[in-house]
């Protein structure tokens, strides 16, 4: 997995 995946997950939590 890439580190970006973690960032995307955080963004998803903020969006959803």
ZATI-569783 format. One record per residue: z, y, x of N, C-alpha, C in turn; residue in one letter; residue number from 1. Coordinates in steps of 0.2 Angstrom, whole numbers, padded with zeros to 4 digits, always signed. Example, Ala and Ser with C-alpha at 12.3 -4.5 7.8 and 13.67 -1.06 7.14 Angstrom:
# ZATI-569783
+-------+--------+-------+-------+---------+--------+-------+--------+-------+--------+-----+
!   nup ! nnorth ! neast !  caup ! canorth ! caeast !   cup ! cnorth ! ceast ! residu ! num !
+-------+--------+-------+-------+---------+--------+-------+--------+-------+--------+-----+
! +0039 !  -0028 ! +0066 ! +0039 !   -0022 !  +0062 ! +0039 !  -0016 ! +0066 !      A !   1 !
! +0035 !  -0011 ! +0064 ! +0036 !   -0005 !  +0068 ! +0039 !  +0000 ! +0064 !      S !   2 !
+-------+--------+-------+-------+---------+--------+-------+--------+-------+--------+-----+
***
This chain:
# ZATI-569783
+-------+--------+-------+-------+---------+--------+-------+--------+-------+--------+-----+
!   nup ! nnorth ! neast !  caup ! canorth ! caeast !   cup ! cnorth ! ceast ! residu ! num !
+-------+--------+-------+-------+---------+--------+-------+--------+-------+--------+-----+
! +0000 !  -0006 ! +0004 ! +0000 !   +0000 !  +0000 ! +0000 !  +0006 ! +0004 !      X !   1 !
! -0003 !  +0011 ! +0002 ! -0003 !   +0018 !  +0006 ! +0003 !  +0022 ! +0003 !      X !   2 !
! +0005 !  +0027 ! +0008 ! +0010 !   +0031 !  +0006 ! +0008 !  +0036 ! +0000 !      X !   3 !
! +0001 !  +0037 ! +0000 ! -0001 !   +0041 !  -0006 ! +0001 !  +0038 ! -0013 !      X !   4 !
! +0001 !  +0031 ! -0013 ! +0003 !   +0028 !  -0019 ! +0010 !  +0030 ! -0021 !      X !   5 !
! +0015 !  +0032 ! -0017 ! +0021 !   +0034 !  -0019 ! +0020 !  +0041 ! -0022 !      X !   6 !
! +0016 !  +0045 ! -0019 ! +0015 !   +0052 !  -0021 ! +0012 !  +0052 ! -0028 !      X !   7 !
! +0007 !  +0047 ! -0029 ! +0004 !   +0047 !  -0036 ! +0009 !  +0045 ! -0041 !      X !   8 !
! +0014 !  +0040 ! -0039 ! +0019 !   +0038 !  -0044 ! +0023 !  +0043 ! -0046 !      X !   9 !
! +0025 !  +0048 ! -0041 ! +0030 !   +0053 !  -0043 ! +0026 !  +0058 ! -0047 !      X !  10 !
! +0020 !  +0059 ! -0046 ! +0016 !   +0064 !  -0050 ! +0015 !  +0061 ! -0057 !      X !  11 !
! +0014 !  +0054 ! -0058 ! +0014 !   +0051 !  -0064 ! +0020 !  +0052 ! -0068 !      X !  12 !
! +0026 !  +0051 ! -0065 ! +0032 !   +0052 !  -0068 ! +0033 !  +0059 ! -0071 !      X !  13 !
! +0030 !  +0064 ! -0067 ! +0030 !   +0071 !  -0069 ! +0026 !  +0072 ! -0075 !      X !  14 !
! +0020 !  +0069 ! -0075 ! +0015 !   +0070 !  -0080 ! +0017 !  +0066 ! -0087 !      X !  15 !
! +0019 !  +0060 ! -0085 ! +0021 !   +0056 !  -0091 ! +0029 !  +0056 ! -0092 !      X !  16 !
+-------+--------+-------+-------+---------+--------+-------+--------+-------+--------+-----+
***
